[in-house]
């Protein structure tokens, strides 16, 4: 029997979820929920209806896992605890500094509803988090380094679009190449947040908006831009569509560590992602964790979980016997 998936929010991430479900024979999409007028939303899957978010809770018995596709700035802090009372949910909350607080809220709601809430799935937090944990466990003496980009950050772009006076925006995270090379060379540099990355913003302002005010609000935004050298470029909607229509991203997690009685031997662990579509890759991670969440739910687990709490075998559609034979 297929796992029945609901999608809440149908933007880039929601469309990516839909595509990932099509590539997963053990899953089926049963409903899409939107804040827009449902009749205006056209999806890719024939025979599946689009509903208002107001109707979501009425369908709780028809959905095994609800995948939440809102933004981390304002949507998910409300949506995840709200829907975890009624559904097993998965989200991609990516404001690292606020994960403990988001976990606590989701955990209380999921336990109240007897459900599972898997939070902060994607590639960072998510795949990068796992690789940091594995590398730390294997090389306890060493240093961690994470570099993102060059690529479009959906969360940061969403945060800019919520600034008053902004009509549209794209934000690129750019690694500082000299810092990256120093890490790969085993130099173990001590790098501040500002020394590792820069941020480039391309912003379409609404007519009559105060550009100086917008630029200042972006550059001083806590958790997003305040700790970085940030460039804000104001462009037209036409230029944004022409030059910034893609959503690439990627990055590396590096652990530089030492072993031996005198810690003389150097080791580098590097995990790298090069993504042509950030939302589609993130969606693929969310769908794998939706599979895991439902399996754990069937075993009676409840409460909030992160990628650290979920065994890898739960992510894959194959049986444990097949995994041991083919992938171990």
N, C-alpha and C positions, 0 to 999 in steps of 0.2 A: 504494500500500500504506500502511495506517495505522500510525502510530507507536504501539507497544504500551507502555502505562503501567502501572506498579505503584505502589500507595500503601502506604507504611509508616507506620502510625499512623492511627486512624480516630476522631479527635475533631472539633472544629469545623473545623480546617484540612483534615483528610482528607475530610470531607463536602463542603467547598467545592471541593476538587480534583475530586471526582467530578462535581459539578454543572458545573464549567468544562469537563471533558472532554466532557460531553454537548452543550456548545455549540461544540465543535471537531470538525467533520466529518472532519478528517485524523488524529484520534486515537481510540484505543479503550482502555478500562480492561480489563486482563486479570486482575488479582489485587489483593486487599487483604490486608495483613499486620497482625496485631495481637498485643499482649502479653496480651490477654484471652483467655478461652476462645473460639475461633473461632465455635463454635455459638451464642454469646450475642450476636454482633455482626450486626445486620441492616443491609444496605446498600440503596441505591436502584436499583442497576443489576441488572436480571434476567439470570440466566445467568452471573454473575461470582461466583467463590467467594472466601470469606474463609479465610485460612490463618494458622497460627501464625508468628510472626517466625522461629522456628527452621527453618521450611521455605523461607525466602526464597532463600538461596544455591542451593538445589537447582533453582530456577526461573530461574537467571540467563540461560539461553539463550532463554527465552520472553518476556523483558522488555527493551525498548529503553532505557527510562529509568525509574529508581525515584525517586519524589518522597518525600522524607523529611519527615514532619509532626510530629516531636518538638519538645520545648521547647528553647530555647537555653541554659537554666541548666545542665542536666545531660545531656540526651539527645543533642543534635546534636554536641557535642564528641567523643562516643564513636562515635555512629552514622555520621556522614559519612565519617570516615576508614575505618571498618570496612567499610561497604558500597561505598565507592568502589573497593575492590580488586576487586569482582565486577561492579559495574554502573556505567553512567553515571548520576550522581545530581544532584539539585537540592535545595537546602535554603533555609530562610528564617532562618538564624542572624542574630540581631539585637543581640548584645551588641557595640556599636561598638568598645569598648576592646580587645576580644579578637579582632577580625577578622584582624589579621596572623598571630596564632598559629594560629587556626583554618584560615586559608588555607594555611599551611605544612604542617600535618598532612594536610589534604585533598589538597594538591598531591602530596605524597610517595606517598600511598596510590593516587591516581588514576594516577600515572605507573607505579607498580608493576603495576597491573592493566591498563594500556593503555586507561584510560577518561577521561571528563571528569567533573569535579565542579564544578557551578556553585553557588556559595555566596552567602548574604546577598541573596536575591531577595525582593522584596516592595515596600512603598512607602517604608519607611525602616528599614534600608538598601534601596536599589533605585531606585525612580522618583525619590525625593528626591535620592539620590546623583548620578544622571545630571544632574538639573537644576542641582545645585551645580557640577558639573564644566563643563557648557555655559556657565553664567553667569560662572564664573571665567575661562574661556577668552575669552569675548567682552568682559567688563569687567574687565581685570586690575587696575585701580585701583578698589578698593571694599571693601565689607564683606559678609560672609555672615550671614544670620539664618535659623534654622529654628525654627518653632513647631509644636508638636504639640497636637492636641485642639481642643475638649474631647472626650475619647473614652476608650474602654476600651483599655488596652494589654494584649494577650494575654501578651506576654513577662513584663511586670511582675506581672500577675495570677498567672501560673504560678509565678513566683518566690515570691510570698507563700504560695501553696498548698503549697509545699514546706517552709515553716517548721514546725517541730515544734509541734503543738497546734492547727494551723489545719485546719478541715474544708472551708472553701470561701472564696473571696474574689474581689472585683472591684476593679480599680484604675483610676482616671480621671486622665489627664494634662490639666491645665488651663492654657492660656496666660494670662499676666498681660496684661490688655487694654491697660493704659497703655504697656507696653513695645512691644507690637505696633503701636499707633498711632504711636509715636515713630519706628519703623522705616519705616512706610509714608509718613510725612511727610518722609522724607529727612533726619532729624536725626542719623543714624549714631551712635546711642548705644552706649557700651561696656557690655555687659550680662553679668553673671555668670550661671552656670547657674541659680542660685537666683532671680535677678531675672526670668527669662524664663517659668518655669513653677512651678506648685505640683502636688502629687500628693495625691489623695484616695483612701483605701483603705477599703473596706467588707469587714469580716472576720467570718466565722462561726467561732467558736472551738469546739473539741471540749470536751465536758463535763469540767470539772475542770482545764482548761488554765490556765496562768499568764498572764493577760492582759498584765500589765506586761512580762513577759519577751518575749511575742510582739511587743508594740508596739515595744520597744527593738530587737529583732532586725530588724524591718522598717525602722525609721528609720535604722539604722546600716549597712544592707546596701550594700556597695560596688558601684559600677556601676549600681545601681538606684535607691536612695533617699537615700543618705548626703549627696548634694550638693543636695538639694531641701528646701523646707519641706513636710513630709509630715504629713497628718492621718490618723489611724487611727480608724475608727468600728467598734465591735463591734455587730453586728446578728444577728438570727435568720436561719435558712435561709429561712423564709417571707418575711421582709422582702427578702432578697436576690432571691428569685424574683419577688416582686411588683414591686419598684422598680428592679431592675438586671438584667433578663433579656436585654436587647439588647446588641449588641456594635458600637456606632457608633464612628467615629473620623474622623481627617482631620488637616489642618494645612496650613501654607504654608512654602515655601522662598522667601526674598527675597534678591536681590542688589542692593545699593544702590551704584551706581558712577558714575564720572565719565569724560568724554572731552574731547578738544580739547587744543590746545597748552598752555593754562593750566589744564586740567582744570576748565573753568567750567560745562560742561553736565552736568546730573544725569540719571541714568537709574535706573529701578527695574524689575527683572525679578521677576515673582511667579508661582509655580506653586502652585496650590491644589487640594487634594482634600477632598471632603466625602463620607464613606463611611457608608452605612447598615449595612453589615456588613463590619467589618475583616477577619475570616477569609476571607470570600468574595472580597473584592478581592485580598487577598494570594494566595489560591489561583489567581486568574486570572493574576496576574503569574507565579507559579511554573509554570503550564501553558505560558504563552508561552515562558518560558526553557527548559522541557523540550523544546519544539519546536526551539529554537535549538541546544540541547545535542546533540540527535540529529543534526541537519544537520551540525554541526561534527565530530561523531564519524565520520560517513560520509566526511568529507573527510580523516580521519586525525589530527585534533587530539587531544591528550591533556593531562592535567594539570588544575589548578584554574583556574577562570575566575570573574570577577565581571562585573557589568553593564557595567563600563568596557571589558571586553575583547571584547564581543559586538556585532557590527554590527546596527543596527536591522532590516535586511531579514531577518535570520535569525528574527526573532520572529513574523513575519506569514506566514500560510499561502499568500498570493498569490505569484506568481512575480515576479522582479525587473522583468520587462517590464510586468506589471500594476501594480506599485507605482509605477513611473515614470510610467505613463499616468494613474493615478487618484489618487495621493496626493502626488506631488511638485509 
